[in-house]
Structures are given as structure tokens and as C-alpha cells.
Amino acid sequence: MRMLFNAANAQWRVLPRPLFSAAQKNWLTRGGSLTQRLQTLGRVEVQVVREAVDFAWAGEAHCLKARARQRVWAREVLLLVEGEPFIAARSIAPLPASRGVWADIRQLHTRSLSELLYGGVIKRSALASRPIGKGDPLYHFIQRCFERAALRRDLTPPLSAAPVARRSIFMHAGQPLLVTECMLAALWLRLAEPNRQTG
């Protein structure tokens, strides 16, 4: 993949920070379908929070080498395992691409994004990750997801279970799709259970 599209920068690192546990590092760096991996932990449900024309956030625009506040198609979902939110995800494509090579993203509804991404000619950048602090836009994004989905959840879990984000860029016919996945406390707490495998 051309280095023009790179999910890492000073904040987002391909090698996870030492503060993460071995299980967290494993989930932050392993490629393939995240939905399929979650299915090893239980029944997975995709809950669509929002699908709409939006503006790229500053960090997103910088990641995609786009102008500030570029119009994009945004899809925001929660991935629940046995009814518990494990992942809050935001996927964006430039608006023209969402009507072209990424048009299928507009038709997914409650189907998993992974149905579009694996196999064929789509390429993926390296995964990059970082912690999510209280002042972080992603922290507020998670809050909005819970509010819109009418879920009441505490976003101040033990430090070892604090939310962490990973992101990568999928390329199809020269057009990017940026996928950011916020791994929530319920996932980390499940993985910390005695005798729990990392999946």
C-alpha cells in the first residue's frame, strides 16, 4: 500500500504501548475480521447508531491526507456480545467514494462491515492504536453511541479496562475507507476472566 495512507502518527502507534496487557496487545494488532473474532466470545449483534453524511474529524482528515472538514459518509455502530457493548466503531469514506467503489457501505444496515472487506482486491494498512482519555473526541463518540442506543454504561472503569482504539485504512480502487474501532471495558473485563483465552 502506498505510504500516502498510513493509520499511524505521533499518537497512533503500530506497536502498542507497554501499558497494555498481552491480551489487549493481541486484540489491537491481529488483523482479519473483528466480528468473527468476537463470535468466539458469544453471540454478536450489530447495532447501528448512525449512518449519515458527516464531516471528517481533524484527526481523520489528517490520516487520509484530506482537507479539513471534508464531507464523508459515516457509519457508526456498536458491536454487542450477548447484549453487552464490546466495540464502538466509526467507518468513514469520502462522499464521492461512498457513491462509487464503497457504495455498498450504505446498504449494510445491521450486517457486519467485514462482509465487504475481506477477500478480493481490498488492501489494508497496518493497524495503529492508542489509549482513549476523557478529553478525547473518541471518548465523547463512545458516550454519544451509548446515548443514542439508550445504553447506560460507566466510562470510568478500572484503568486496566479503559477504552482503547485501533484504526486502519482499507483501500479499494484507490479510494480509502477509514475504520476506527474502540474496544470497550466489557471486552477487556471478559478477557481478564480466569482461564479466558485471547481468541
N, C-alpha and C positions, 0 to 999 in steps of 0.2 A: 504494500500500500504506500502511496506517496506520503512523504512526511508532512505535506501540507495539512493533512488531517491526522491529528495526534491528540489523544484524550488526556495526556499528561501535561502538567505545567508545574510551576513552583508549589502549588497547593496540592495538586492531584499527582500521586506517585504510582508508578508501575509496581515498585516493590513496596508492599505495605509497611507502615511504621512499626517499630519494635513493640509499641504499646499494645498491639493487637495480639490476641491469643492465637494458638496454632489453628484452632477451628475457624476463627474469623479470617485468618490469612488464607486458609484453604478456600473458603466461600468467596473471598474477594478476588481471587486470582484464577480460579478454574473457569474455563470457557464452556461452551455448549449451552444448552437450554436450561435457564434457571428454573423455569416452570417444571420441567421434568425432574430436576433435582429436588425441588420442593415436594414433589409427589412421593419421594421416599420417606417423607415425614408425616404424610397424611393426605386427606382429600383436599385438593386445591380448587379454589373458586376465584375467578377474575371478576372484580367489582369495578366497573367503570365509574370514575369520579367526574371526569370532564373530557370532552372531545370538542375542540373549537379552534378557530383562528386566534392566534395569540402573537405576542411579541417575544422574541428570544431574549432571555435574561442576559445581562452583561457577560457573565462567565460562559454562557452557551455561545453567544455570538463570537467571543474571543476564541473559543475552542474550534469553531467552524470557520474561522477567518472571515466572518461576515460583518457587515456594518452593524452598528449599534441599533437595537430595537428592530431588527429585520422581522418581517412578518413570517410566521411559521404555522404549520398545523401541529397542534399539541394534543397528545393523548395521555391522560393521567389516570392511573389505575391503582387499586390495592390488590395485592395477591394475599388471599387468606388461606390458611391451613387449618382445617377443622374449625372454621369460623373465627380464627384469630388472625389479625393483620400481621404478616411477616415481612412484606415488602410494599413500599410505596414507590411507584415508578412513573417517570415522565419521559415520553418519547417525542422528539420534535424533528420535523423535516421542513426544509424551505418550502414556502407555499406553492411555487410552481412545481416542485418535485412531488408534492402531495397530490397533485392532479395528474402527474406523469408516472415516473417509474415507481414511486411509492404510493400510488393511488389506493392500493389495497389496504393501507393502514386506516383509511376512512371507513372501511367496511367490516372491520374486525368485531366491533361491539364487545361481547363478553368472551370472544375467543382469544387465545393466547397469542401475543405478538410472535412467539417462537415459530408459529406456523409459517410465517413469511421469511424467516431469517436464516434457516439452516438448510444446507443443500443447495446445489446450483452455483450461480456465479457471484453471489453476495460475499464480500470480503469484510473482515472485522479487524479493527485496530486492537492493540493491546489494551487490556483493562487497566484503568487507573482508579485509585481510591483515596479517600480522606475521611477523617472524623467529621461529625456534624455537631457544631456547638450551638448554644442557644441563640446567638445573634445571626446565625447562618440563614440565608434565604431558603435552603433546603429544610431547615428546622421548621420555618413558617409554612413551607409547602406541605410537610407532613401534617402539621396542625390543620391546614385547610382541607386536606384529604379526609382526615378524621371527622371534621365538622360537616363536610358535605355528605359523607357517608353515614352521618349520625352515630358515630362511634365515640364513646367516651374512654379515652386512654391517657395515662400519665406518661408524659415525655421526659420525665426525670427519673429514669430507673438507675440502679447501681451503675457506677462508671463502666464496669466490665460489660454491661448490656446496653450502653449508649448507642444511639443510631450511628451507622457508618454508611457512606455512599460509595458506590463504584459506578464508573461510566465507561462507555466505549462507543465507537463510531462504526456504523455499518455502511458500506459503500455499494451502490448498485448503479451501473451505467454512469459512473462519475458523479452521482448525487448522494449526499450524506444523510444518514438518519442517526441522530444522537440519542442514545438511551442511557438514562441515569436511573439507577436502582438504589433506593435507600433501604438498608437492612435494619429492621426494627428490633426492639427489645425482645419481643416474643420469640424471634428466631434465635437470638443469642442465648436466651434462657433455656430454650428447648435443647440446643446443642450442648449446654452445660450440664444437662441431666446426667446422673451416673450411668455409665455403660452406653451412652449415646455415641454412635459413630458420626463422623463428619459428613457422610453421604457421598 
